[in-house]
Amino acid sequence: MTGNYLIGLREGLEAALLLVLLLAYLRRTGRTALIPRLWAGVAVAVVLSAAFGALLTFGPQGLTFEAQEAIGGGLSIVAVALVTGMVFWMARTARSLGTTLTTRMDAATTAGGWAVAVVAAVTVGREGLETALFLWAAAQSTGQTWQPLVGSLAGIATAIVIGWLIGRGTIKLNLGVFFRWTGALLIVIAGGVLAYGLHDLQEARILPGVDALAFDLSAVIPPASWYGTLLKGIFNLSAETTWLQAIAWLLYVGITLAVYLRVVRRPAPGSPAAVRAGRTARTGLPVAKEA
């Protein structure tokens, strides 16, 4: 449940902040008459995201075991790819996100009032669809149904409250630090979802090695124990892990996390640190910090 709470909180806060930026722009430019259409777009995005989640949950029922495992494994890998892309996208564009959104909103208000609803639906809907897919994949990996849903809804509710407080100026949150660390945790969680997805494809006989176990920790970490459930819920740790799962997890988390940390540590363009780095690269000599 903790892992799903983190997913709901991270994705929900991202969507809430995008919405806060759009609302602030409309109010600042005196276009408050378009706010109802903005909310209409948000409502469409929420309905589509919920429908997509229901389709993922109930759609594969009635299929053969192998077909269900193949669909589950394939969608889990897609979810990992989408979340990985989202984490890196936020790391690269967080500093210029406000400018990007206002440019889109300018074009929408020029095109017509309902274009604002389309911008809101696309902006929030993208986050919603990604969240629905990743939460479904995470729930599949834990073998639970209601606990992941409750955890994710609690995370989304927390994100809505935080977004509302930020919009009112009641609280100030260091969003850079928040997204940096939650992004790193999401990469670890995604590694578990990737491993589970590969195991599904092994169960479907699409990939080999379903019986080739790298380790079996069932005696040390019983799956039914509270700590086994906790590790499964947060990190998708499987007591019985095949070699393919173990190697994929190590490669994905090791490489992706290393690249991600390099990206988030890179100074922003135009900042004093970036200017000094540029001077150093051109001259080959260290540059003293400005006073």
N, C-alpha and C positions, 0 to 999 in steps of 0.2 A: 504493500500500500504506500510506503514511503516513497519509492521510486515513482509511482504514478502520481503522487501528490506533487513531486518535484516537476514532473512533465507538465501537469496541469498548471502549476504556478508559473513556470517559465514561459510556456506558450500563451497562457492566458494573459500574463502581464505584457508580453510583447504585443498581442492584439489590442489590449487596453491602452497601451501607450500610443499605438498608431491611431486609435480612435480619439484619444485626447488631443493629439496633434491636429487631426482633421477638424475637430470641434473648435479648437483654439483659433485655427486659421479662419474659419467661417465667421467667428465672432469678431476677430480682429479686423477683418475686411468688411464688416457690416452686412454680411450675407446670412443673417440668422434665419431668414425665411426658408433657406435651403436645409436647415437642420433636420426637419421631419423626414425629408427624403434621404438624408444621411442615415437616419435610424431605420428607414425602410430597407436600405441596402444591408445594414447590419442584421436585421431580422431575417432577410433572405439567406445570408451567409450562415446564420445559426441553424436554420431549418435544413439547409443543404448538408451541413456538417453532421447534424443528428441523423439525417436520412442515410448518409454515407456510412456512418457507424452502425446503424441498424442493418444495412445491406451486408456489411462485412460480418456481422454477428450471426445473422439468420440465413444469409444467402447460401453458404456451402452445405447447410443441413440437407440430408437426404442423398448426398453424394457418397461414393465409395470411400473407404478409409484412405486409400492411396491418393485419390483425387483431392480429398480434404487436406491431406498433408502436403501435397504439391502446391495447392493454392495458398495454404498458410505459410509455407516456406518461401514461396516466391514473393508474397506480399510483405513478409517480414524483411526480406532483403531490400525491397523497394522502400519500405519505411525507414530503414537505416540510411539508405542513400539520401532520402529527402531530408531527414533530420540532420545528417552530416552537412549537407549543403546549406541548410538553414542556419546552423551554428556558425559556419564560416561566413555566410552572407551577413549575419548580424555583426560579426567581429570586424568585417571590412567596412560596412556602410553605416554603422551606428552613428558616427560623427556627422554624416551628411544626410541622415534620414529625414530630418525636418525639411531640408531644402528639396529633396526628391519628392516628398509628399505634397508640398505646396505647389510645385511645378505641375504635378498631376491634377491637383484640384483647380488650378488656374485654367488648365485646358478643359476640364470638365465643366466648369461654370460658363466658359465661353461656348461650349457645345450645346449646353442646355441643362435645365435643372435636374432632369432624371439621370444625366451623366454622373452627377454627384453620387446618386444611389449605386451606380455601377462601380465607381471608384471604391466606395465603402464596402460593397459586396466582395469585390476582388481582393481588396487589402485585408479585410478580416477573414473572408472565406478561405484564402490560401492558408492562413494560420489554422483555421478550424479543420480543414481537410487533412492537413499534415498531422494535427493533434489526434484526430479520430483514428487515422491509420496507425500512428505510432503507439497509441494507447491500446488499440486492438491487438497489435503485435505483441506488446508487453504483457497484456492479459493472457494471450495464448501461451506465452512462454512460462507463465507462472501456473497455468492450469486452473486459475480462479476466474470467477465471473463478476461477483458483486463487489468484492474488496477493491479491485483496481478501479472500478467505476466510482465508488465512494471516494477513494483517495484522489482521483483526478478531479472530480467535481468539487471537493474541498479545496484543492489547489486553485482551480479556476475561480471559485468564490473569493478566496483570499486575494487573487490577482485583481479581481474587479474592485474590491474594497481599496486595495493599494492604488490602483489606477485612479479611482474617484478622489482619493485623498491627495494624490499628486496633482490632479487637475484643479482642485480647489486651492492648491498651494499650502495645504495643511502639513504635509510632510515633505522632506527632501531625501530622496534615496540615491545613493551612489550607484547609478544604473550600470556604469562601466564595470565596477567590481562585481555587481550582482550577475550580469550576463557573462562575464569572464569565467567566474567559478561555476555557475550552473551549466555553462557550455561544456566545461571540462567534465563535470559529472554526467551530463547527457551522453558524452562520447563513451564513457565507461558503461552506462546503461545500454547504449546502442550496441556495444560489443557483445553483451549478453543476448540481446535480441538477434543479432547476426548469427551467433553460435546456435541459438535455438532454431532459427530459420534453416540453417544448414542441416541440423538434425532432422527437421521435418522432411527435407528433400532426401535425406538418407532413408528415412522411414518409408518414403514413397518409392524407394528404389531408383531414384533419379541419380543420386550420388552414391558412391560405394563407401564401405567402411563402417556400416552401422554397428557391427559387432566388435570393431577394433577400438577398445577402450584405452584411453591414455591413463586414466585413474578412476577409481571407484571409492568415493568417500562416504558411502552410505553408512558404514559402521561408525565413522567419526562424526559425521554430520547427518543424523537421521532426517529425511525429508519432512517427517511429521512433527519434528521438534520445533520449538518456538524460534530458536536461532537458525535452524535450517529454513524455516518459512521466511524469516527476516532476510537472510542472505539471498534467497530465491526472489523475494519481492523487490529488493533494492538492486542487486547486481545480476539477477537471473542466473545465479550460480547453480549448476546442475551437479548433483552428487556423482552421477555417472556421465562422464564426458568422453566423447570419442576423440581420436587424434585430430581429425579434421576440425572439430569444434575448437579444440585447444589451440591449434596452430592458427586458425582464423582469428580467434579472439586476441591472441598475442600480437599478431601482425597488425590487425586493425587498430586496436587500442594503442599499441606502441607507436606506430607510424602516425596515425591521425592525431593523437594527443601531442606528439612532438611538433608536428607542423602547426597545429592550432596554437600552441604556446608561443611559437615564433611569431605567428601572425598578431596575436593580441599584445605582444611585447613590443611590436614595431611602433615607433613614434608616429603620431599623426602628421600628415603633410603640412608644412608651414610652421610646425611647433619648433621651439628652440632646440629640442633634442634632435628633430629631423634635420634642421639647418646645420647643426654641428656635425651630424652623421654625414651629411652631404659634403661638407667642407673636408672632413677627414678622408672621404672616399676619393675626392678630387686631388688632394695634396699628398695623401699618404701619411700625413702627420696629425697627431691628436690636436684638437682645438680646445683651448681653455674655455670654460663656461663664462657666459656673459654675467656681469654683475647684476 
